[in-house]
Amino acid sequence: MMQKAIIIDDEAMGRLALGEKIKNYCPEIVVVAEAANGREGIAAIAQHQPDRVFLDIEMPGRNGFEMLNQLPDKNFYIIFTTAYDRYATKAIKYAAFDFLLKPVDIEELKVTIAKTISTAKNQMHKQVELLQLNISHPRKLPNKLAVPTMEGLLFYNIEYLESHSNCTYLHFNNKSKIIASKTLKEFGELLPEAFFFRLHHSFIINLNCMRRYVRGDGGQVELQTGVFIDVSRRKKDEFLKVIGY
């Protein structure tokens, strides 16, 4: 079944290029409208009720995040497009949104569209809420992370992360855990430095979940659930500086 899409981008050439790629390489998607700014985007969404919106982050007057904030309903998949802004892309990834870097690569476009087919639309409100908090308070991010699963998106309070081959165990403050198909390095680049610290090549902890630091060669951290994690010797000085010890 054909799915409707809207492209919102202030650059006419950007809209044209993305539209042509969708037309030529993504036959399941039909672009029903384009918009050059947030105001036009809101009107186009209300008129066409799209399945997908390709949304530019940086636009004059009202950027993509501000536009989303003004939409009462978000019953569509959101795919962000951007040419820059490292922080914005980090916040987007933290809320488990897909995004495309300009100029849009054809293979990445096809993969992204295929991924969003399995994303539940009813998760959009939760994702947008988390994203807006990330953008509004970059140094006050919550301890939550949106994790895609087979059932949809789950929002978790993380206590620590543990490397496991090419995957990562996410351990939560209720002593449960899941395994995610990202490496610890990928999570390290994604999680806010204000809250998370890599103690060891195999562990990242949530600093808010620390109970105490135990002195030693590198030392150990005891977490609120009673778990002890070693601090590597090369990380010790940096860690003690972060916690003000």
N, C-alpha and C positions, 0 to 999 in steps of 0.2 A: 504494500500500500504506500502510495506517495505521501511524503511528509512535507509540510510547509515550513519555509524558513524566511527569516528577515535578516538583512545585513544592516547594521547601524555603524556608520563610520563617517567621519567628517571629510575624509579624502575620497574624491570621486574615483580616482584611479585605483585606490585600494578596494572600493566596492566593486568596481568593474572586474578587477583581476580575480578577486575571490569568487564573484558570481560566475565567471567563466570556468573556473576550476571546479566549482560545484556542479555546474551544468555538464561538463565534459567527463568528470571522473566519479561523480556521486549521483547516479541516475535515480536513486530512491528519494532524493531531495529536490524540491522545486522552490526556487526563490520567488516569493510572491510580492515582496516589497523591499525597498531600500529607504534608508533615512540618513540624513546628514548630521543630525544632532539629537540630543536627548528628547527634546520636545516632539520632534517628528517621530522619533522612535516610539514614544509612549502612544501617540495617535495610531501608528501603524500596527502596533501590538493589539490595541483595542479593536481595530477594524478587522484584522486578518486572523487573530487567534492562532498564532503559529505554534508549530511543534518545537522549533529551534530558533534561537536568536544568536547570531554572531555579533558580539558587542565589543566595540573598540573601547579601551579604557580611557585614553586621553582624548577628549573632545572639548572645544571651546564652549564656555557658558555653563554646561552641565555635563560632567564626565559620566562614564559608564556606571560607576558606583552610585553616584547621586541619582541617576535615572532609575536604577533598580529600587532605590529607597522610596521613590515616589509611586511605584507600581503597587496597587493593592493586592493583585493576584500575580503569581509567578508560575503559571501552569504550562511551562515550557522548559526545555533544556537550554542552559546558558553555556555558550562557548565564547570565552574572552579572546580578543585578538589584541596584540600589542607589539610595538617595535622596541620598547625599552621599559624602564622602571623596574629595577631588580626587586625592590621591596614589594611592589604590587604583585608581581608574579609569585613571590614567596607566600604572600597572604592568600592568593588564589589557590595555590597548591595545598596550603594548610587546611583550607575549607573543602578540599577534594573536588574543586572545579577543574574542568579541562580548559586549556588555553593554547592558542596558536601564535607563534612568533611570526611577525611580518619580515620579509615576504613569505607568505604561507607555502610550506612545502606540500606537494601533492600527496606523498605517502603519509605524512603526519595528518593531513586533512582526512584521508580515508580511514586511518586508524582511529582518530578522534570521533568521527561520526559513528563508526562501528561500536565504539565503547559506550557512547551515549544512548544507543538503542537499548542497552540493558540497565540504564540508570532510571530509577523510579522518579517520576515527576513530582510526587508528593514529598520528596526530600528537599526540593528546591528552597522552600521557605526556611528550613533549618540551616541549610548551607549558606544562604544569603545572610541570615542573622549572624552566623559565626564569622563570615567574611567581613561584614560591616563592622563588627566589633574589632576584628584584626586591623582594619584600616583606620578606624577612629582612635584606637588606643594601642599603637604599635609597641609600647613598653609595658602594657598591662594586659597582655593576651591571656586568655583562660588556659587552664590545664587540659582543655579538651582538644581532641583531634578527631576529624571526620575520617573514618576508615571504611573504604568500600568493601562490601562482602557480597556473597551470592544473594543474600536476602535484601540487600539495600545498603544504606549508609548507617553506620553506628557511631555514636558520639561518646567518646570515652574519656575518663579521667585517668591519665597515665601516671604511674608511680616510677617505673623505670623501663628501659628497653634493653634487650639482650640480643647480641648478635648470634645467629644460628645459620652457618653456611652462607648462602646467598639470600637468606630471609632474616626476619627479625621477630623475636617474641616481644609482644607488648604486654607488660604486667600492670595490672590496675590495683587501685587502693582497696578493692574488695577481695583481693588475692586471686582473682581470675586472670586468665591470659588468653590471647589469641596469637596466631602467627600471621604475619603480613609479608607479602611478596616484594618488599623493598629492603635494601641493605641498610645496615646501621648508618653508614655514611650518608645515604640519601635522607634518612630521617634527621641526621645531624644538621644537614643543610636546610632542612625544612622547619624544624622546631625553633621557637623563639629563644634566643640566648639569655634573655632575662630570667627564664625559668628552668632551662635544661642545660646540663653540663656533662661532657664526655669524660668520665673518670678514668677510663681504661679502653683499650682497643675493642673490648667486647661489651661495654656497658655505657649507657647514658642514663642519668638520673634526673628526676624532677626535684629541683632544689627545695621546693615547698614541702616535699615529703620527707625531708631529712629529720631524724630524731636527734642524732649526735654524730660527732666526728671522733674517732678513736685514734690516738697517736700511734705512729709506728714508722717503719722504713718509708712506706708511702702512706700508710695509715688505712683506716677503713671508715666507711660511712654506714651507719645503721639507719634504715628507713623506718617509717611508721608502722609497717607491717612486721617488723622484726628481722627483715632481710639485711645481711651484711654484704657489702660490696667493697672490694679492694680498690684503693686509689693507686694508680701507677706512679712510680717514682718521678717520671718526667712530667707528670701532670700535677704533682703535689703542690708546688709553689703557686702555680696559676690558680688551682682550686682554693687554696687557703686565702689567696687575695680576693677571690670572688666572694667567699663567705665572710670576709673580714676578720679572719682568725689571726 
